[in-house]
Amino acid sequence: MYQSPDSDLAYLDYNATAPTRPEALKATVEAMSAVGNASSTHRSGRHAAERVDLARRQVAELLNCAHGEIVFTSGATEANNLALRAASGIGGRLVTSPVEHPAVLETAKTITSGSPDSLMLLPVDADGLVDLDALRKALATGEVAVVSLMAANNETGVITDLGPVVEAAHRAGALVHTDATQLVGRLPVDLAETDVDLLSLSAHKFGGPQGVGALFVRRGTPLPYRPLLIGGGQERGWRAGTLNVPGIAGAGAAAEAARRALATEAPRIAQLRDALEDALVERVGDCRINGVRSTRLPGVTSITFNGAPADAVLAAMPDVAASEGSACSSGAPSPSHVLLAMGHSREEADSTVRFSLGYATTAPEIERAAVSAVRAVRHVRAALTAPL
Ligand SMILES: Cc1ncc(COP(=O)(O)O)c(C=O)c1O
């Protein structure tokens, strides 16, 4: 089990990145200690290629797909770009949602130039669920080439039921891509059951190293050949460049560890999340949980603390690593596009904190976090309502 070097800190930011699993660390260091380019034909190269092959099988086993359907990338951002750029070569309309990660949303806007003829954003309801009737209407036009909907939302943990999406899209002749970055390794994924054509993942969300991900491309998917990186033809031409053998080896080991632990980890994490959520709702009052519990990832709770700006709450609980609901990846905080799409006001969006738990989260950590968060919200509310 991972041990935090900072024992006072309750690390509840797994949706940003998960601690590296010991199995992943070991595999990464072992691969890094060896020499060899996976494309070289001598013995060192073959050993490197074997590590990559093992990792490809481990990732494929986590998804229940064939190892030949995995293309290693530098992460989910690249996998999403690759999927959407390749799929855009088909022509036709791209349908996605306003709550996607920027790696999908901004890519979609860029490749379609934001034109309403080529891009449609489906509405979501107050619980963050995509409007499937709007999807069916869009598909009925016969103009949709690709539907891209995330498997689970990074800010709220809200899960998309992909079964009906795939069924409707395929009936209309459209491909389905899903950004499953937050779901893979946290809940079971079975690509023999869920017939998506393309799926993106990122190793660091399930305990692998940062800077490694993959795109699943279902065999036989009629994708125009449109790699982002052109060069030496690695990854069957889909992603040129010397393979990141240590990172890929770590991703594979993390995938295997996550797969083995899934059945016990998911319910244990959900129980801890529920305990945290219940404690905060009861002891803080005047707050709102975003997304219905039963349709959320087990480890995620996004809470709007009315009258308590999230930046002040986070500053008042330095012993808890959580995250603002707002998107501040570029360093310039702006209200969360996800929460705005769910109908929040700007003020509500700015008063939202995301706690995300994972495989190494413990009950004492949750108890400490609950005490700190309650104290922090009360402190911020009191400070803001105190007479001058
Ligand atoms: C849903 C989702 N998609 C894509 C990404 C980007 O992943 P990466 O860091 O591997 O590029 C993230 C990262 O937070 C994410 O949560």
The ligand as a Gaussian input file, in Angstrom:
#p B3LYP/6-31G(d) Opt

LIG

0 1
 C      -11.559000      13.396000     -18.039000
 C      -10.140000      13.720000     -18.364000
 N       -9.714000      13.683000     -19.621000
 C       -8.452000      13.966000     -19.958000
 C       -7.527000      14.340000     -19.012000
 C       -6.121000      14.650000     -19.427000
 O       -5.282000      13.596000     -19.048000
 P       -3.706000      13.676000     -19.152000
 O       -3.235000      14.355000     -17.920000
 O       -3.254000      12.261000     -19.189000
 O       -3.361000      14.371000     -20.402000
 C       -7.917000      14.421000     -17.667000
 C       -6.978000      14.865000     -16.631000
 O       -7.340000      15.402000     -15.622000
 C       -9.261000      14.093000     -17.337000
 O       -9.699000      14.143000     -16.075000

